[in-house]
Amino acid sequence: MDIGPKTAEAYRHIILGAGTVLWNGPMGVFEFPAFAGGTREVAKAMAESSAVTIVGGGDSAAAVEQFGLAGRMTHISTGGGASLDFMEGRALPGVAVLQDK
């Protein structure tokens, strides 16, 4: 129900070396303290990184807020699926209807 310490450390290493990090989805069931470690460590690595950090999805947004790290992210979107669709270049229905006007 969570990633382990070795995986969290591997992610940390990658995040700290990245120029841009896009995160969509917590690492575990962070709502339960026993399973929040992996999500917390990834969020901390993103907060410490000099990368552009983009958090997508309501659960991920809630996690960085819960850990007090939201203010250290470049951008947070509660629309996880919509964020991924946008990154893939897909049309977003809410935006498309506005463009038709």
C-alpha positions as CSV (number, residue, x, y, z in Angstrom):
1,M,0.0,0.0,0.0
2,D,3.1,2.2,-0.3
3,I,6.5,2.2,-1.9
4,G,9.4,1.1,0.2
5,P,12.4,3.2,1.3
6,K,14.7,1.9,-1.5
7,T,12.2,2.9,-4.2
8,A,11.6,6.3,-2.5
9,E,15.4,6.9,-2.5
10,A,15.6,5.9,-6.2
11,Y,12.8,8.3,-7.1
12,R,14.5,11.0,-5.0
13,H,17.8,10.6,-6.9
14,I,16.0,10.9,-10.2
15,I,13.9,13.9,-9.1
16,L,16.9,15.8,-7.8
17,G,18.6,15.4,-11.2
18,A,15.7,16.3,-13.3
19,G,14.9,19.6,-15.0
20,T,11.1,19.0,-15.0
21,V,9.0,16.6,-12.9
22,L,5.4,15.8,-13.7
23,W,3.8,13.9,-10.8
24,N,0.3,12.4,-11.1
25,G,-0.8,10.1,-8.3
26,P,0.4,9.4,-4.8
27,M,2.9,6.6,-4.1
28,G,0.5,4.9,-1.6
29,V,-2.5,5.3,0.6
30,F,-1.0,8.5,2.2
31,E,-4.3,9.2,4.0
32,F,-3.1,6.5,6.5
33,P,0.1,7.6,8.3
34,A,1.5,4.1,8.1
35,F,1.4,4.3,4.3
36,A,2.3,8.0,3.8
37,G,6.1,7.6,3.8
38,G,6.6,7.1,0.0
39,T,4.3,9.9,-1.0
40,R,5.9,12.2,1.6
41,E,9.5,11.4,0.4
42,V,8.6,12.1,-3.2
43,A,6.9,15.3,-2.3
44,K,9.9,16.4,-0.2
45,A,12.3,15.6,-3.1
46,M,10.2,17.7,-5.4
47,A,10.1,20.5,-2.9
48,E,13.9,20.4,-2.6
49,S,14.5,20.1,-6.3
50,S,15.4,23.0,-8.6
51,A,13.3,21.4,-11.3
52,V,10.0,22.7,-12.6
53,T,7.6,20.7,-10.5
54,I,4.0,20.0,-11.7
55,V,1.6,18.1,-9.5
56,G,-1.5,16.7,-11.2
57,G,-4.5,15.1,-9.6
58,G,-6.7,15.8,-6.6
59,D,-5.0,13.1,-4.4
60,S,-1.5,14.3,-5.3
61,A,-2.6,17.9,-4.7
62,A,-4.1,16.9,-1.3
63,A,-0.9,15.1,-0.4
64,V,1.5,18.1,-1.0
65,E,-1.0,20.3,0.9
66,Q,-1.2,17.8,3.8
67,F,2.7,17.7,4.0
68,G,2.9,21.5,3.9
69,L,4.8,21.5,0.6
70,A,2.3,22.9,-1.8
71,G,3.9,26.3,-1.8
72,R,7.1,24.8,-3.0
73,M,5.7,23.3,-6.2
74,T,5.7,25.2,-9.5
75,H,2.2,24.3,-10.4
76,I,-0.6,22.2,-8.9
77,S,-3.7,21.0,-10.8
78,T,-6.5,19.0,-9.3
79,G,-7.3,17.7,-12.8
80,G,-5.0,14.7,-13.1
81,G,-6.5,13.0,-16.1
82,A,-7.1,16.4,-17.8
83,S,-3.5,17.4,-17.1
84,L,-2.3,14.2,-18.8
85,D,-4.6,14.7,-21.7
86,F,-3.3,18.3,-22.1
87,M,0.3,17.1,-22.0
88,E,-0.6,14.6,-24.8
89,G,-2.1,17.3,-26.9
90,R,-5.6,16.0,-26.7
91,A,-8.6,18.4,-26.9
92,L,-10.1,19.3,-23.5
93,P,-13.9,19.5,-23.8
94,G,-14.2,22.5,-21.5
95,V,-11.6,24.5,-23.4
96,A,-12.8,23.3,-26.8
97,V,-16.3,24.7,-26.2
98,L,-14.9,28.1,-25.2
99,Q,-12.8,28.2,-28.4
100,D,-15.9,27.5,-30.5
101,K,-17.5,30.8,-29.2
